[in-house]
Amino acid sequence: MYEEFTQNRIAQLRSEKRVSARDMSLSLGQNNSYINQIENKKALPSLQGLFYICEYFGITPQEFFDPGNAYPAQLSQLVEDLKQLDEVTLGHVAGLVKKLAQHT
């Protein structure tokens, strides 16, 4: 179960980031087919490799494995941005998000 989720999640996040499997592999310091082998279900990353992959996407392992969080990198960045707001502005944004979520 988690094997397939991991392979699909990497493909999803890589696609959203608009980076090739080869470029991502090389950015992680791996051979040029590393990510391709994972996405094609021929390999799985080690635990350390998974940590590097999460770091590459700017997310935590918890965010990576949260199937309810379709866009973990964007949500993580949004939360960081929200932390900069004052209480009143944050309340306005929360109200807006609540309205938007009701219309989905």
PASEBA-1860 file (N, C-alpha, C; in nm, 3 decimals):
! residues 104
1> MYEEFTQN> 0.081/-0.119/0.000/0.000/0.000/0.000/0.086/0.126/0.000 ~ 0.177/0.136/0.098/0.261/0.255/0.106/0.363/0.262/-0.006 ~ 0.400/0.146/-0.059/0.497/0.146/-0.168/0.439/0.219/-0.289 ~ 0.318/0.180/-0.328/0.255/0.242/-0.443/0.225/0.390/-0.416 ~ 0.180/0.420/-0.294/0.153/0.559/-0.259/0.280/0.642/-0.273 ~ 0.391/0.589/-0.222/0.519/0.662/-0.228/0.559/0.688/-0.372 ~ 0.551/0.588/-0.455/0.590/0.603/-0.595/0.501/0.703/-0.667 ~ 0.370/0.694/-0.644/0.277/0.786/-0.708/0.291/0.928/-0.654
9> RIAQLRSE> 0.317/0.940/-0.524/0.330/1.073/-0.463/0.452/1.145/-0.519 ~ 0.561/1.075/-0.535/0.681/1.137/-0.592/0.652/1.186/-0.733 ~ 0.585/1.103/-0.812/0.550/1.143/-0.949/0.460/1.266/-0.950 ~ 0.361/1.268/-0.861/0.269/1.381/-0.852/0.342/1.510/-0.816 ~ 0.423/1.503/-0.711/0.494/1.623/-0.665/0.595/1.671/-0.768 ~ 0.661/1.578/-0.833/0.758/1.616/-0.935/0.689/1.684/-1.052 ~ 0.575/1.630/-1.090/0.498/1.688/-1.200/0.452/1.830/-1.165 ~ 0.404/1.848/-1.043/0.361/1.981/-0.999/0.477/2.080/-0.999
17> KRVSARDM> 0.594/2.031/-0.966/0.714/2.116/-0.963/0.767/2.141/-1.103 ~ 0.716/2.065/-1.199/0.756/2.076/-1.340/0.906/2.054/-1.360 ~ 0.952/1.945/-1.304/1.092/1.907/-1.317/1.097/1.765/-1.371 ~ 1.195/1.738/-1.454/1.207/1.604/-1.510/1.261/1.508/-1.404 ~ 1.233/1.380/-1.424/1.284/1.278/-1.334/1.437/1.279/-1.334 ~ 1.495/1.301/-1.449/1.641/1.305/-1.460/1.699/1.422/-1.380 ~ 1.641/1.541/-1.398/1.692/1.659/-1.326/1.677/1.643/-1.176 ~ 1.564/1.586/-1.134/1.544/1.565/-0.990/1.645/1.465/-0.937
25> SLSLGQNN> 1.666/1.357/-1.010/1.764/1.255/-0.968/1.901/1.317/-0.948 ~ 1.944/1.396/-1.045/2.076/1.459/-1.037/2.082/1.561/-0.925 ~ 1.973/1.635/-0.902/1.969/1.732/-0.792/1.982/1.664/-0.657 ~ 1.935/1.540/-0.650/1.945/1.463/-0.525/2.080/1.394/-0.511 ~ 2.167/1.410/-0.611/2.299/1.348/-0.606/2.296/1.200/-0.642 ~ 2.194/1.160/-0.715/2.179/1.020/-0.754/2.208/1.003/-0.903 ~ 2.205/0.877/-0.949/2.223/0.855/-1.093/2.101/0.909/-1.166 ~ 2.114/0.931/-1.294/2.009/1.001/-1.369/1.878/0.924/-1.381
33> SYINQIEN> 1.875/0.795/-1.347/1.750/0.718/-1.358/1.688/0.686/-1.222 ~ 1.742/0.741/-1.115/1.696/0.712/-0.978/1.546/0.734/-0.961 ~ 1.497/0.851/-0.993/1.355/0.883/-0.975/1.270/0.803/-1.074 ~ 1.318/0.787/-1.196/1.246/0.710/-1.295/1.225/0.566/-1.247 ~ 1.324/0.505/-1.185/1.312/0.369/-1.133/1.208/0.362/-1.021 ~ 1.204/0.466/-0.937/1.104/0.469/-0.829/0.964/0.483/-0.888 ~ 0.947/0.580/-0.977/0.815/0.605/-1.034/0.763/0.489/-1.118 ~ 0.853/0.412/-1.176/0.814/0.296/-1.257/0.807/0.167/-1.175
41> KKALPSLQ> 0.807/0.184/-1.043/0.787/0.074/-0.949/0.895/-0.034/-0.957 ~ 1.015/0.009/-0.990/1.128/-0.084/-0.995/1.216/-0.071/-0.871 ~ 1.191/0.034/-0.791/1.272/0.058/-0.672/1.193/0.144/-0.575 ~ 1.240/0.148/-0.452/1.187/0.238/-0.351/1.304/0.314/-0.290 ~ 1.282/0.437/-0.249/1.392/0.510/-0.185/1.417/0.455/-0.045 ~ 1.540/0.466/0.000/1.571/0.433/0.139/1.504/0.539/0.228 ~ 1.505/0.518/0.356/1.447/0.618/0.447/1.522/0.750/0.433 ~ 1.653/0.744/0.428/1.733/0.865/0.409/1.700/0.928/0.274
49> GLFYICEY> 1.687/0.846/0.170/1.651/0.896/0.038/1.516/0.966/0.040 ~ 1.420/0.910/0.114/1.289/0.971/0.126/1.299/1.107/0.196 ~ 1.383/1.115/0.298/1.404/1.245/0.365/1.460/1.349/0.267 ~ 1.554/1.307/0.185/1.611/1.400/0.086/1.505/1.442/-0.017 ~ 1.420/1.347/-0.055/1.313/1.378/-0.150/1.217/1.480/-0.088 ~ 1.179/1.458/0.037/1.091/1.554/0.106/1.156/1.692/0.114 ~ 1.283/1.694/0.148/1.356/1.821/0.154/1.358/1.888/0.017 ~ 1.375/1.812/-0.087/1.376/1.864/-0.224/1.244/1.934/-0.256
57> FGITPQEF> 1.133/1.874/-0.210/1.002/1.933/-0.235/0.964/2.040/-0.133 ~ 1.044/2.055/-0.028/1.014/2.155/0.075/0.899/2.115/0.165 ~ 0.887/1.984/0.192/0.780/1.935/0.277/0.837/1.839/0.381 ~ 0.757/1.810/0.483/0.797/1.714/0.585/0.752/1.574/0.543 ~ 0.811/1.470/0.603/0.761/1.335/0.576/0.612/1.321/0.612 ~ 0.569/1.388/0.717/0.427/1.383/0.753/0.340/1.440/0.641 ~ 0.382/1.550/0.583/0.307/1.608/0.471/0.312/1.517/0.349 ~ 0.425/1.455/0.328/0.439/1.363/0.215/0.338/1.249/0.224
65> FDPGNAYP> 0.321/1.192/0.344/0.236/1.075/0.360/0.091/1.108/0.395 ~ 0.052/1.234/0.387/-0.086/1.273/0.415/-0.167/1.268/0.285 ~ -0.245/1.161/0.263/-0.318/1.149/0.138/-0.427/1.255/0.121 ~ -0.468/1.316/0.231/-0.570/1.422/0.225/-0.512/1.556/0.184 ~ -0.382/1.564/0.175/-0.315/1.689/0.139/-0.260/1.673/-0.003 ~ -0.342/1.712/-0.099/-0.304/1.692/-0.240/-0.190/1.783/-0.284 ~ -0.171/1.896/-0.217/-0.069/1.992/-0.258/0.015/2.032/-0.135 ~ 0.095/1.941/-0.083/0.166/1.970/0.042/0.266/2.084/0.033
73> AQLSQLVE> 0.335/2.100/-0.077/0.434/2.208/-0.088/0.365/2.344/-0.084 ~ 0.255/2.356/-0.157/0.183/2.483/-0.160/0.121/2.513/-0.024 ~ 0.064/2.412/0.040/0.002/2.432/0.171/0.106/2.470/0.275 ~ 0.221/2.405/0.270/0.329/2.436/0.363/0.374/2.581/0.347 ~ 0.390/2.626/0.223/0.431/2.765/0.198/0.322/2.862/0.243 ~ 0.197/2.827/0.219/0.086/2.912/0.261/0.084/2.928/0.413 ~ 0.104/2.819/0.485/0.107/2.825/0.631/0.220/2.916/0.678 ~ 0.337/2.905/0.616/0.449/2.993/0.652/0.414/3.140/0.628
81> DLKQLDEV> 0.348/3.168/0.516/0.307/3.305/0.485/0.202/3.354/0.585 ~ 0.108/3.267/0.621/0.003/3.304/0.715/0.059/3.339/0.853 ~ 0.168/3.275/0.890/0.231/3.302/1.019/0.280/3.446/1.031 ~ 0.297/3.513/0.918/0.346/3.651/0.917/0.235/3.754/0.938 ~ 0.109/3.710/0.930/-0.004/3.802/0.938/-0.040/3.834/1.082 ~ -0.098/3.953/1.102/-0.149/3.988/1.234/-0.283/3.917/1.255 ~ -0.333/3.921/1.377/-0.453/3.846/1.414/-0.575/3.886/1.333 ~ -0.594/4.015/1.312/-0.712/4.062/1.238/-0.707/4.016/1.092
89> TLGHVAGL> -0.594/4.034/1.027/-0.579/3.993/0.888/-0.594/3.843/0.875 ~ -0.537/3.768/0.969/-0.549/3.623/0.967/-0.696/3.582/0.978 ~ -0.773/3.653/1.060/-0.916/3.626/1.072/-0.989/3.648/0.942 ~ -0.953/3.754/0.870/-1.015/3.782/0.740/-0.981/3.671/0.639 ~ -0.856/3.630/0.636/-0.814/3.525/0.544/-0.886/3.395/0.579 ~ -0.898/3.364/0.708/-0.966/3.242/0.750/-1.112/3.243/0.705 ~ -1.178/3.358/0.718/-1.315/3.369/0.672/-1.328/3.349/0.523 ~ -1.236/3.407/0.448/-1.236/3.392/0.303/-1.215/3.246/0.263
97> VKKLAQHT> -1.120/3.181/0.327/-1.092/3.040/0.296/-1.214/2.954/0.328 ~ -1.279/2.982/0.440/-1.397/2.905/0.477/-1.507/2.919/0.372 ~ -1.528/3.041/0.322/-1.628/3.065/0.216/-1.590/2.989/0.089 ~ -1.465/2.998/0.050/-1.419/2.930/-0.070/-1.436/2.779/-0.060 ~ -1.405/2.724/0.057/-1.414/2.580/0.078/-1.559/2.532/0.071 ~ -1.653/2.616/0.111/-1.794/2.579/0.107/-1.845/2.569/-0.036 ~ -1.780/2.639/-0.127/-1.825/2.643/-0.266/-1.752/2.542/-0.355 ~ -1.677/2.451/-0.293/-1.603/2.354/-0.374/-1.679/2.225/-0.388
END
